[in-house]
Amino acid sequence: MAVTYSEMLDLGTQAPAFELACVNPEVDDREAETRSLDDFAGAQALVVVFTCNHCPYAKHVEEALLETARVYQARGVQVVAICSNDPERYPADAPAALARRAREKVYPFPYLFDETQDVARAYHAVCTPDFFVFDADRCLAYRGRMDATRPGQGRATGEELRQALDQLLDEGEVARPQHPAMGCNIKWRPNGR
């Protein structure tokens, strides 16, 4: 397992567009098998998290992410999870396995599969989990880690992500410093990156 830190995309960056296959389309009232950035146009804030099934860092924050998503949905926040890993080398991150995980854990948000890995590149995502929070205009307000915990070092709380969401919703901006996420590197396809 190669561990890496997020690249910390510049604050104010406009959210790159995407349209990706959704492995759990039953999660919301949309009938389409894909989800795009435009599908979240009404959200007060959008959390995009690059994650996967197999990474211990992603597993470590999963329950805190689910809890955070459920709590903040009532405040107009939407969450979307994206897996960009190569499913041939990492079958636990193949679409069918992602769908099983989303259903087992009752994900309250869409779980998308980035088959070409182009969306991960557009967001400068490099690790799992890697968090990006966009304001109502889809400008980047927060990026980095969910909290300071690590696998085997206490339960994830989501404290930093929650604080960022509170600040964004209540004050219109997120304070600094913001710390990079740490986790398994995205599993790029051969010659992919």
N, CA, C and O of each residue as an XYZ file, in Angstrom:
772
protein
N       0.849     -1.177      0.000
C       0.000      0.000      0.000
C       0.889      1.232      0.000
O       1.651      1.459      0.940
N       0.787      2.023     -1.057
C       1.521      3.277     -1.130
C       0.657      4.378     -0.533
O      -0.492      4.564     -0.934
N       1.217      5.107      0.427
C       0.486      6.187      1.078
C       0.979      7.510      0.506
O       2.178      7.724      0.322
N       0.023      8.389      0.232
C       0.364      9.685     -0.344
C      -0.524     10.764      0.254
O      -1.520     10.466      0.912
N      -0.156     12.024      0.020
C      -0.924     13.176      0.495
C      -1.593     13.860     -0.691
O      -1.081     13.826     -1.810
N      -2.745     14.482     -0.433
C      -3.464     15.173     -1.501
C      -2.668     16.364     -2.003
O      -1.807     16.895     -1.301
N      -2.970     16.778     -3.231
C      -2.229     17.858     -3.878
C      -2.722     19.249     -3.497
O      -2.048     20.231     -3.809
N      -3.873     19.373     -2.833
C      -4.391     20.656     -2.358
C      -4.636     21.627     -3.522
O      -3.978     22.661     -3.638
N      -5.578     21.272     -4.359
C      -6.034     22.105     -5.459
C      -6.297     23.523     -4.954
O      -6.720     23.701     -3.812
N      -6.054     24.518     -5.781
C      -6.213     25.918     -5.372
C      -7.649     26.219     -4.966
O      -8.594     25.852     -5.665
N      -7.803     26.891     -3.826
C      -9.121     27.347     -3.400
C      -9.669     28.309     -4.450
O      -8.915     29.055     -5.074
N     -10.984     28.285     -4.639
C     -11.617     29.116     -5.656
C     -11.729     28.447     -7.011
O     -12.413     28.960     -7.897
N     -11.061     27.294     -7.192
C     -11.150     26.563     -8.454
C     -12.589     26.142     -8.694
O     -13.267     25.676     -7.778
N     -13.052     26.304     -9.923
C     -14.395     25.872    -10.296
C     -14.428     24.346    -10.365
O     -13.488     23.722    -10.856
N     -15.507     23.752     -9.873
C     -15.637     22.293     -9.887
C     -15.605     21.784    -11.322
O     -16.412     22.222    -12.142
N     -14.701     20.878    -11.645
C     -14.695     20.299    -12.983
C     -15.976     19.489    -13.232
O     -16.459     18.780    -12.349
N     -16.501     19.607    -14.428
C     -17.710     18.865    -14.793
C     -17.422     17.377    -14.847
O     -16.294     16.960    -15.111
N     -18.449     16.581    -14.597
C     -18.339     15.130    -14.740
C     -19.694     14.564    -15.093
O     -20.727     15.170    -14.809
N     -19.686     13.414    -15.706
C     -20.863     12.562    -15.873
C     -20.349     11.141    -15.804
O     -19.633     10.679    -16.692
N     -20.725     10.449    -14.726
C     -20.174      9.135    -14.438
C     -21.283      8.135    -14.125
O     -22.380      8.512    -13.711
N     -20.980      6.866    -14.330
C     -21.906      5.793    -13.981
C     -22.119      5.777    -12.481
O     -21.172      5.895    -11.704
N     -23.374      5.630    -12.083
C     -23.735      5.555    -10.668
C     -24.014      4.094    -10.332
O     -24.870      3.467    -10.956
N     -23.297      3.547     -9.346
C     -23.450      2.129     -9.013
C     -24.637      1.877     -8.086
O     -25.044      0.731     -7.897
N     -25.194      2.940     -7.508
C     -26.350      2.806     -6.624
C     -27.431      3.821     -7.029
O     -27.788      4.691     -6.234
N     -27.954      3.714     -8.264
C     -28.880      4.738     -8.757
C     -30.179      4.843     -7.970
O     -30.900      5.832     -8.101
N     -30.484      3.852     -7.167
C     -31.702      3.881     -6.365
C     -31.606      4.854     -5.188
O     -32.595      5.065     -4.487
N     -30.444      5.444     -4.962
C     -30.221      6.295     -3.791
C     -31.036      7.588     -3.817
O     -31.334      8.151     -2.764
N     -31.389      8.053     -4.984
C     -32.155      9.292     -5.080
C     -33.278      9.119     -6.097
O     -33.477      8.021     -6.617
N     -33.992     10.162     -6.376
C     -35.173     10.043     -7.230
C     -34.875     10.182     -8.717
O     -35.798     10.244     -9.529
N     -33.614     10.230     -9.076
C     -33.257     10.296    -10.494
C     -33.296      8.893    -11.083
O     -32.852      7.935    -10.449
N     -33.818      8.775    -12.271
C     -33.911      7.455    -12.896
C     -32.681      7.113    -13.731
O     -32.487      5.954    -14.098
N     -31.851      8.103    -14.033
C     -30.691      7.881    -14.891
C     -29.657      6.990    -14.203
O     -29.568      6.943    -12.976
N     -28.894      6.300    -15.010
C     -27.827      5.432    -14.506
C     -26.512      6.193    -14.328
O     -25.500      5.619    -13.924
N     -26.541      7.488    -14.634
C     -25.355      8.324    -14.455
C     -25.722      9.516    -13.568
O     -26.895      9.824    -13.354
N     -24.685     10.167    -13.063
C     -24.859     11.409    -12.334
C     -23.829     12.387    -12.880
O     -22.697     12.019    -13.194
N     -24.253     13.642    -12.985
C     -23.355     14.689    -13.468
C     -23.273     15.795    -12.424
O     -24.074     15.842    -11.490
N     -22.310     16.672    -12.590
C     -22.176     17.815    -11.693
C     -23.469     18.619    -11.685
O     -23.883     19.109    -10.634
N     -24.107     18.762    -12.831
C     -25.347     19.540    -12.925
C     -26.483     18.954    -12.086
O     -27.397     19.685    -11.703
N     -26.447     17.664    -11.795
C     -27.496     17.038    -10.985
C     -27.523     17.584     -9.554
O     -28.510     17.400     -8.841
N     -26.459     18.245     -9.135
C     -26.360     18.756     -7.768
C     -26.462     20.278     -7.732
O     -26.047     20.908     -6.759
N     -27.014     20.868     -8.793
C     -27.054     22.330     -8.942
C     -27.763     23.027     -7.783
O     -27.412     24.158     -7.450
N     -28.740     22.390     -7.167
C     -29.490     23.027     -6.092
C     -28.849     22.942     -4.724
O     -29.370     23.517     -3.768
N     -27.738     22.242     -4.603
C     -27.102     22.053     -3.293
C     -26.433     23.335     -2.805
O     -25.799     24.045     -3.586
N     -26.575     23.630     -1.514
C     -25.890     24.762     -0.904
C     -24.382     24.540     -0.868
O     -23.602     25.490     -0.931
N     -23.989     23.294     -0.769
C     -22.581     22.904     -0.810
C     -22.528     21.488     -1.374
O     -23.448     20.691     -1.190
N     -21.429     21.197     -2.063
C     -21.231     19.871     -2.644
C     -19.904     19.317     -2.156
O     -18.854     19.934     -2.334
N     -19.965     18.145     -1.538
C     -18.763     17.437     -1.106
C     -18.492     16.343     -2.125
O     -19.317     15.451     -2.323
N     -17.338     16.413     -2.767
C     -16.889     15.373     -3.684
C     -15.763     14.646     -2.990
O     -14.751     15.252     -2.639
N     -15.930     13.349     -2.788
C     -14.880     12.575     -2.129
C     -14.450     11.443     -3.048
O     -15.267     10.646     -3.510
N     -13.162     11.392     -3.299
C     -12.586     10.278     -4.050
C     -12.238      9.218     -3.024
O     -11.476      9.464     -2.089
N     -12.807      8.038     -3.211
C     -12.670      6.978     -2.217
C     -12.681      5.638     -2.935
O     -12.670      5.584     -4.165
N     -12.703      4.570     -2.175
C     -12.754      3.226     -2.760
C     -13.162      2.242     -1.667
O     -13.375      2.631     -0.519
N     -13.267      0.993     -2.026
C     -13.659     -0.044     -1.072
C     -12.488     -0.625     -0.294
O     -12.640     -0.969      0.878
N     -11.320     -0.741     -0.923
C     -10.272     -1.568     -0.315
C      -9.289     -0.814      0.583
O      -8.651     -1.436      1.433
N      -9.150      0.471      0.426
C      -8.125      1.235      1.147
C      -8.439      1.326      2.641
O      -9.561      1.684      2.999
N      -7.492      1.015      3.519
C      -7.748      1.119      4.955
C      -8.051      2.544      5.407
O      -8.783      2.732      6.378
N      -7.511      3.541      4.732
C      -7.800      4.940      5.089
C      -9.245      5.288      4.727
O      -9.933      5.961      5.495
N      -9.698      4.836      3.571
C     -11.093      5.062      3.162
C     -12.046      4.313      4.096
O     -13.077      4.854      4.496
N     -11.711      3.092      4.438
C     -12.548      2.318      5.371
C     -12.614      2.998      6.735
O     -13.658      3.012      7.388
N     -11.489      3.556      7.150
C     -11.402      4.202      8.465
C     -12.398      5.356      8.600
O     -12.991      5.532      9.664
N     -12.590      6.141      7.543
C     -13.468      7.313      7.641
C     -14.895      7.034      7.157
O     -15.751      7.916      7.229
N     -15.159      5.831      6.672
C     -16.447      5.551      6.037
C     -17.648      5.845      6.934
O     -18.578      6.524      6.496
N     -17.658      5.363      8.158
C     -18.812      5.580      9.035
C     -18.991      7.064      9.354
O     -20.118      7.559      9.382
N     -17.900      7.765      9.591
C     -17.985      9.201      9.860
C     -18.489      9.949      8.627
O     -19.238     10.918      8.755
N     -18.088      9.510      7.443
C     -18.576     10.124      6.211
C     -20.075      9.903      6.054
O     -20.806     10.835      5.718
N     -20.537      8.686      6.293
C     -21.965      8.388      6.181
C     -22.768      9.225      7.172
O     -23.810      9.780      6.826
N     -22.284      9.309      8.388
C     -22.967     10.097      9.425
C     -22.986     11.580      9.052
O     -24.014     12.243      9.187
N     -21.860     12.093      8.588
C     -21.775     13.498      8.182
C     -22.737     13.781      7.031
O     -23.445     14.788      7.044
N     -22.761     12.904      6.047
C     -23.660     13.097      4.905
C     -25.116     13.147      5.355
O     -25.883     13.995      4.900
N     -25.492     12.243      6.242
C     -26.887     12.214      6.721
C     -27.245     13.483      7.486
O     -28.330     14.035      7.302
N     -26.350     13.940      8.333
C     -26.617     15.137      9.138
C     -26.708     16.384      8.257
O     -27.616     17.197      8.430
N     -25.786     16.538      7.326
C     -25.703     17.775      6.555
C     -26.651     17.817      5.360
O     -26.853     18.885      4.782
N     -27.231     16.696      4.981
C     -28.238     16.730      3.918
C     -29.397     17.646      4.310
O     -29.967     18.327      3.458
N     -29.741     17.663      5.578
C     -30.833     18.512      6.057
C     -30.499     19.998      5.923
O     -31.393     20.843      5.968
N     -29.219     20.316      5.759
C     -28.792     21.710      5.594
C     -28.495     22.051      4.136
O     -27.916     23.100      3.853
N     -28.878     21.188      3.224
C     -28.705     21.463      1.800
C     -27.377     21.042      1.219
O     -27.014     21.469      0.123
N     -26.642     20.203      1.944
C     -25.350     19.711      1.457
C     -25.563     18.378      0.743
O     -26.255     17.495      1.250
N     -24.971     18.244     -0.421
C     -24.971     16.981     -1.148
C     -23.557     16.403     -1.105
O     -22.567     17.134     -1.141
N     -23.488     15.088     -1.028
C     -22.217     14.378     -1.065
C     -22.259     13.459     -2.267
O     -23.294     12.863     -2.565
N     -21.139     13.345     -2.955
C     -21.000     12.362     -4.027
C     -19.636     11.702     -3.855
O     -18.620     12.377     -3.697
N     -19.632     10.375     -3.890
C     -18.387      9.609     -3.779
C     -18.003      9.117     -5.165
O     -18.859      8.717     -5.955
N     -16.709      9.152     -5.451
C     -16.199      8.712     -6.751
C     -15.051      7.748     -6.523
O     -14.127      8.033     -5.761
N     -15.115      6.602     -7.189
C     -13.998      5.651     -7.187
C     -13.343      5.700     -8.561
O     -13.997      5.504     -9.585
N     -12.044      5.965     -8.565
C     -11.295      6.060     -9.814
C     -10.256      4.958     -9.964
O      -9.469      4.976    -10.911
N     -10.244      4.010     -9.052
C      -9.221      2.962     -9.091
C      -9.388      2.015    -10.270
O     -10.492      1.802    -10.769
N      -8.268      1.457    -10.699
C      -8.240      0.456    -11.770
C      -8.876     -0.830    -11.251
O      -8.296     -1.488    -10.387
N     -10.061     -1.209    -11.757
C     -10.749     -2.389    -11.229
C     -10.134     -3.709    -11.670
O     -10.414     -4.750    -11.076
N      -9.309     -3.679    -12.695
C      -8.674     -4.935    -13.131
C      -7.621     -5.373    -12.133
O      -7.499     -6.560    -11.832
N      -6.869     -4.428    -11.625
C      -5.847     -4.769    -10.628
C      -6.406     -4.774     -9.210
O      -5.825     -5.384     -8.312
N      -7.548     -4.085     -9.006
C      -8.163     -3.990     -7.683
C      -9.647     -4.321     -7.801
O     -10.483     -3.418     -7.797
N      -9.986     -5.614     -7.907
C     -11.384     -6.012     -8.138
C     -12.342     -5.594     -7.025
O     -13.547     -5.512     -7.262
N     -11.845     -5.330     -5.831
C     -12.726     -4.833     -4.761
C     -13.277     -3.457     -5.108
O     -14.244     -3.004     -4.497
N     -12.665     -2.790     -6.087
C     -13.098     -1.468     -6.500
C     -13.787     -1.475     -7.871
O     -13.943     -0.428     -8.499
N     -14.189     -2.648     -8.319
C     -14.964     -2.761     -9.559
C     -16.402     -2.317     -9.290
O     -16.858     -2.382     -8.148
N     -17.121     -1.870    -10.315
C     -18.474     -1.346    -10.104
C     -19.414     -2.265     -9.323
O     -20.153     -1.785     -8.463
N     -19.406     -3.559     -9.594
C     -20.312     -4.470     -8.873
C     -19.985     -4.497     -7.383
O     -20.889     -4.542     -6.549
N     -18.699     -4.471     -7.047
C     -18.290     -4.467     -5.640
C     -18.629     -3.129     -4.980
O     -19.014     -3.091     -3.812
N     -18.487     -2.045     -5.722
C     -18.865     -0.734     -5.195
C     -20.362     -0.711     -4.886
O     -20.784     -0.209     -3.844
N     -21.154     -1.257     -5.802
C     -22.612     -1.292     -5.614
C     -22.983     -2.095     -4.377
O     -23.842     -1.676     -3.600
N     -22.341     -3.252     -4.185
C     -22.611     -4.075     -2.989
C     -22.310     -3.295     -1.723
O     -23.096     -3.303     -0.776
N     -21.166     -2.620     -1.710
C     -20.770     -1.865     -0.519
C     -21.760     -0.732     -0.231
O     -22.152     -0.520      0.916
N     -22.154     -0.014     -1.268
C     -23.097      1.097     -1.100
C     -24.421      0.602     -0.533
O     -25.032      1.281      0.292
N     -24.868     -0.567     -0.963
C     -26.141     -1.112     -0.478
C     -26.000     -1.671      0.934
O     -26.876     -1.471      1.775
N     -24.896     -2.371      1.193
C     -24.672     -2.933      2.539
C     -24.617     -1.827      3.593
O     -25.182     -1.966      4.677
N     -23.946     -0.752      3.272
C     -23.752      0.346      4.232
C     -24.841      1.414      4.127
O     -24.831      2.381      4.888
N     -25.770      1.250      3.203
C     -26.872      2.190      2.978
C     -26.320      3.605      2.754
O     -26.645      4.542      3.484
N     -25.487      3.728      1.737
C     -24.934      5.037      1.404
C     -26.076      5.996      1.107
O     -26.957      5.671      0.312
N     -26.082      7.173      1.730
C     -27.139      8.156      1.480
C     -26.788      9.107      0.334
O     -27.406     10.160      0.180
N     -25.806      8.731     -0.456
C     -25.331      9.566     -1.565
C     -24.919      8.670     -2.731
O     -24.661      7.481     -2.545
N     -24.860      9.243     -3.933
C     -24.438      8.450     -5.093
C     -22.964      8.047     -4.995
O     -22.118      8.815     -4.537
N     -22.688      6.830     -5.437
C     -21.325      6.306     -5.515
C     -21.060      6.113     -7.001
O     -21.717      5.305     -7.657
N     -20.103      6.852     -7.522
C     -19.847      6.886     -8.956
C     -18.543      6.181     -9.301
O     -17.631      6.082     -8.479
N     -18.478      5.694    -10.537
C     -17.283      5.007    -11.004
C     -16.665      5.788    -12.150
O     -17.306      6.033    -13.172
N     -15.422      6.171    -11.966
C     -14.651      6.970    -12.926
C     -13.804      6.021    -13.773
O     -12.608      5.857    -13.533
N     -14.436      5.407    -14.756
C     -13.774      4.360    -15.541
C     -12.520      4.852    -16.253
O     -11.516      4.140    -16.282
N     -12.553      6.044    -16.825
C     -11.408      6.560    -17.576
C     -10.357      7.210    -16.677
O      -9.235      7.460    -17.118
N     -10.704      7.480    -15.448
C      -9.860      8.174    -14.479
C      -9.660      9.649    -14.825
O      -8.857     10.336    -14.194
N     -10.387     10.127    -15.821
C     -10.272     11.527    -16.233
C     -10.786     12.488    -15.166
O     -10.250     13.585    -15.010
N     -11.813     12.087    -14.437
C     -12.367     12.976    -13.414
C     -11.371     13.134    -12.264
O     -11.186     14.239    -11.755
N     -10.738     12.052    -11.858
C      -9.707     12.160    -10.814
C      -8.599     13.107    -11.252
O      -8.127     13.927    -10.465
N      -8.189     12.992    -12.499
C      -7.149     13.895    -13.000
C      -7.629     15.352    -12.991
O      -6.879     16.252    -12.612
N      -8.873     15.580    -13.408
C      -9.411     16.945    -13.458
C      -9.459     17.587    -12.070
O      -9.252     18.792    -11.930
N      -9.735     16.773    -11.045
C      -9.807     17.273     -9.670
C      -8.443     17.263     -8.971
O      -8.325     17.737     -7.842
N      -7.429     16.732     -9.627
C      -6.108     16.561     -9.026
C      -6.188     15.666     -7.796
O      -5.435     15.847     -6.840
N      -7.104     14.702     -7.824
C      -7.211     13.718     -6.736
C      -6.078     12.716     -6.881
O      -5.793     12.241     -7.980
N      -5.443     12.404     -5.782
C      -4.329     11.462     -5.838
C      -4.415     10.365     -4.790
O      -3.676      9.384     -4.868
N      -5.300     10.511     -3.813
C      -5.358      9.509     -2.753
C      -6.809      9.226     -2.365
O      -7.731      9.942     -2.754
N      -6.975      8.170     -1.595
C      -8.288      7.828     -1.052
C      -8.165      7.736      0.463
O      -7.333      6.999      0.992
N      -9.018      8.504      1.152
C     -10.006      9.442      0.643
C      -9.390     10.822      0.404
O      -8.434     11.209      1.077
N      -9.938     11.548     -0.546
C      -9.506     12.901     -0.869
C     -10.778     13.742     -0.984
O     -11.625     13.465     -1.833
N     -10.918     14.767     -0.137
C     -12.159     15.538     -0.014
C     -12.050     16.905     -0.683
O     -11.029     17.585     -0.586
N     -13.140     17.294     -1.369
C     -13.262     18.596     -2.023
C     -14.646     19.142     -1.684
O     -15.650     18.476     -1.935
N     -14.710     20.341     -1.120
C     -15.986     20.962     -0.763
C     -16.150     22.221     -1.612
O     -15.303     23.115     -1.602
N     -17.258     22.267     -2.344
C     -17.560     23.391     -3.226
C     -18.758     24.150     -2.687
O     -19.691     23.555     -2.147
N     -18.727     25.471     -2.838
C     -19.833     26.311     -2.390
C     -20.998     26.244     -3.377
O     -20.963     25.457     -4.323
N     -22.016     27.054     -3.165
C     -23.213     27.029     -4.005
C     -22.917     27.410     -5.445
O     -23.656     27.026     -6.351
N     -21.840     28.162     -5.669
C     -21.424     28.534     -7.028
C     -20.431     27.534     -7.605
O     -19.922     27.726     -8.709
N     -20.160     26.486     -6.873
C     -19.236     25.406     -7.227
C     -17.789     25.863     -7.325
O     -17.020     25.392     -8.163
N     -17.438     26.799     -6.438
C     -16.049     27.209     -6.269
C     -15.484     26.452     -5.071
O     -16.162     26.292     -4.056
N     -14.250     25.990     -5.190
C     -13.638     25.184     -4.137
C     -13.411     26.020     -2.886
O     -12.733     27.047     -2.923
N     -13.991     25.562     -1.772
C     -13.874     26.260     -0.490
C     -13.022     25.488      0.511
O     -12.466     26.078      1.437
N     -12.915     24.171      0.330
C     -12.150     23.333      1.262
C     -11.648     22.131      0.494
O     -12.334     21.605     -0.382
N     -10.440     21.701      0.830
C      -9.908     20.448      0.271
C      -8.937     19.860      1.264
O      -8.284     20.573      2.027
N      -8.856     18.539      1.238
C      -7.932     17.872      2.139
C      -8.562     16.747      2.927
O      -9.313     15.931      2.393
N      -8.242     16.720      4.213
C      -8.618     15.578      5.035
C      -9.962     15.782      5.727
O     -10.479     16.894      5.831
N     -10.501     14.661      6.192
C     -11.764     14.679      6.929
C     -11.524     15.022      8.394
O     -12.293     15.757      9.014
N     -10.448     14.476      8.929
C     -10.031     14.773     10.304
C      -8.602     14.286     10.481
O      -7.991     13.787      9.536
N      -8.075     14.427     11.675
C      -6.668     14.100     11.928
C      -6.443     12.638     12.288
O      -5.296     12.233     12.480
N      -7.491     11.837     12.384
C      -7.311     10.443     12.789
C      -6.740      9.613     11.642
O      -6.792     10.005     10.477
N      -6.200      8.464     12.006
C      -5.626      7.514     11.045
C      -6.088      6.111     11.429
O      -6.494      5.889     12.570
N      -6.033      5.165     10.501
C      -6.403      3.793     10.853
C      -5.604      3.311     12.060
O      -4.385      3.475     12.125
N      -6.312      2.716     13.007
C      -5.666      2.195     14.210
C      -5.352      3.253     15.256
O      -4.747      2.944     16.282
N      -5.755      4.504     15.012
C      -5.455      5.586     15.953
C      -6.726      6.312     16.368
O      -6.780      7.541     16.342
N      -7.721      5.573     16.741
C      -8.964      6.183     17.189
C     -10.007      6.238     16.096
O      -9.711      6.069     14.913
N     -11.240      6.478     16.522
C     -12.385      6.514     15.613
C     -12.398      7.836     14.844
O     -12.172      8.900     15.420
N     -12.664      7.757     13.539
C     -12.789      8.971     12.734
C     -14.009      9.759     13.200
O     -15.052      9.184     13.511
N     -13.867     11.070     13.243
C     -14.945     11.941     13.701
C     -15.512     12.817     12.584
O     -16.667     13.240     12.648
N     -14.705     13.087     11.571
C     -15.112     14.006     10.524
C     -15.051     15.453     10.972
O     -15.636     16.327     10.331
N     -14.351     15.715     12.062
C     -14.344     17.031     12.692
C     -13.961     18.159     11.732
O     -14.632     19.191     11.707
N     -12.912     17.986     10.952
C     -12.463     19.076     10.081
C     -13.422     19.288      8.910
O     -13.671     20.429      8.522
N     -13.957     18.225      8.350
C     -14.945     18.366      7.279
C     -16.207     19.034      7.808
O     -16.753     19.925      7.159
N     -16.671     18.616      8.969
C     -17.871     19.222      9.564
C     -17.652     20.708      9.874
O     -18.529     21.535      9.629
N     -16.492     21.029     10.406
C     -16.179     22.423     10.706
C     -16.175     23.241      9.414
O     -16.694     24.357      9.381
N     -15.589     22.685      8.353
C     -15.565     23.383      7.065
C     -16.981     23.606      6.541
O     -17.292     24.689      6.048
N     -17.833     22.602      6.642
C     -19.212     22.742      6.179
C     -19.965     23.773      7.011
O     -20.704     24.590      6.463
N     -19.786     23.744      8.316
C     -20.435     24.736      9.182
C     -19.999     26.147      8.808
O     -20.831     27.045      8.675
N     -18.713     26.336      8.640
C     -18.210     27.662      8.287
C     -18.737     28.115      6.932
O     -19.143     29.267      6.774
N     -18.732     27.225      5.967
C     -19.204     27.574      4.634
C     -20.681     27.942      4.656
O     -21.084     28.941      4.060
N     -21.487     27.140      5.340
C     -22.926     27.395      5.383
C     -23.282     28.617      6.223
O     -24.209     29.353      5.885
N     -22.557     28.834      7.307
C     -22.882     29.926      8.229
C     -22.200     31.254      7.891
O     -22.764     32.326      8.109
N     -20.974     31.166      7.354
C     -20.184     32.376      7.144
C     -19.821     32.631      5.685
O     -19.334     33.711      5.349
N     -20.053     31.651      4.816
C     -19.778     31.829      3.398
C     -18.367     31.530      2.957
O     -18.058     31.626      1.770
N     -17.493     31.166      3.897
C     -16.127     30.786      3.552
C     -15.565     29.879      4.634
O     -16.112     29.776      5.732
N     -14.466     29.230      4.301
C     -13.839     28.284      5.223
C     -12.487     28.837      5.636
O     -11.699     29.273      4.797
N     -12.227     28.815      6.934
C     -10.957     29.323      7.470
C      -9.801     28.395      7.111
O      -9.988     27.239      6.733
N      -8.623     28.943      7.242
C      -7.410     28.156      7.051
C      -6.753     27.996      8.409
O      -7.139     28.737      9.313
N      -5.818     27.123      8.642
C      -5.218     26.258      7.625
C      -6.106     25.072      7.279
O      -6.971     24.669      8.057
N      -5.875     24.536      6.117
C      -6.520     23.305      5.677
C      -5.403     22.296      5.433
O      -4.374     22.625      4.842
N      -5.616     21.064      5.894
C      -4.551     20.064      5.868
C      -4.796     19.029      4.777
O      -5.939     18.635      4.544
N      -3.741     18.587      4.110
C      -3.919     17.592      3.053
C      -4.456     16.276      3.587
O      -4.189     15.876      4.720
N      -5.220     15.621      2.730
C      -5.669     14.265      3.040
C      -4.480     13.322      2.917
O      -3.508     13.607      2.217
N      -4.577     12.202      3.608
C      -3.549     11.177      3.522
C      -4.248      9.852      3.322
O      -5.236      9.559      3.995
N      -3.742      9.050      2.401
C      -4.349      7.747      2.178
C      -3.617      6.978      1.100
O      -2.525      7.352      0.672
N      -4.241      5.898      0.675
C      -3.676      5.088     -0.402
C      -3.713      5.894     -1.691
O      -4.655      6.645     -1.941
N      -2.683      5.730     -2.501
C      -2.698      6.432     -3.775
C      -3.795      5.850     -4.670
O      -4.121      4.667     -4.578
N      -4.353      6.690     -5.530
C      -5.307      6.185     -6.514
C      -4.583      5.176     -7.380
O      -3.440      5.389     -7.781
N      -5.250      4.089     -7.660
C      -4.647      2.996     -8.425
C      -4.855      3.264     -9.918
O      -5.862      2.875    -10.509
N      -3.868      3.939    -10.501
C      -3.957      4.334    -11.895
C      -3.789      3.112    -12.791
O      -3.075      2.166    -12.459
N      -4.459      3.160    -13.920
C      -4.271      2.114    -14.920
C      -2.837      2.180    -15.416
O      -2.217      3.241    -15.347
N      -2.292      1.074    -15.917
C      -0.931      1.117    -16.449
C      -0.787      2.260    -17.463
O      -1.634      2.434    -18.339
N       0.264      3.013    -17.335
C       0.545      4.177    -18.178
C      -0.490      5.277    -17.976
O      -0.607      6.175    -18.809
N      -1.245      5.216    -16.870
C      -2.289      6.193    -16.637
C      -1.812      7.459    -15.971
O      -2.353      8.534    -16.230
N      -0.811      7.359    -15.118
C      -0.303      8.564    -14.459
C       1.034      8.287    -13.821
O       1.626      9.180    -13.216
